[in-house]
Amino acid sequence: MVGVDVMNRLLGGVEYPYNPNSDGFSGVNVPKKRADYRTFAGNLTLNWGLDVSSMVITEQWDYVEDSFYQLLLQLYELNQEYSYRPHDGYIYLVEIADFDAAYWGKYEGTEYWTGVVLKLQVNKREKE
């Protein structure tokens, strides 16, 4: 089974033909930005809330068809900010930080790419 989610993800308004492998999605884990200090009077915690600026989402596929690879490559080469919807209740504004794949070959008339890795740098998160 190539994708495990019921709904496919959207990147830049384009729906994925299939989702990453079940172990090929880093998840969307937004870290909290905080600092804890020990003072003479006790402890002090400074909390700035969620920090999406340090968040990178990684998606991986064992293989994809050439048409999907070309679409991802085009988005990567355009070097723009895109909306990303993994269907978790949020819309993320992301840039494609890295994209890598290796040509696998042709099977029954269709070309395939293997070891496909897409890294998305999150710039902003909004409620859907």
Secondary structure, 3 states (H helix, E strand, C coil): CCCCCCCCCEECCEECCCCCCCCCECCCCCCEEEEEEECCCCEEEEEEEECHHHCEEEEEEEEEEHHHHHHHHHHHHHCCEEEEECCCCEEEEEEEEEEEEEEEEEECCEEEEEEEEEEEEEEEEEEC
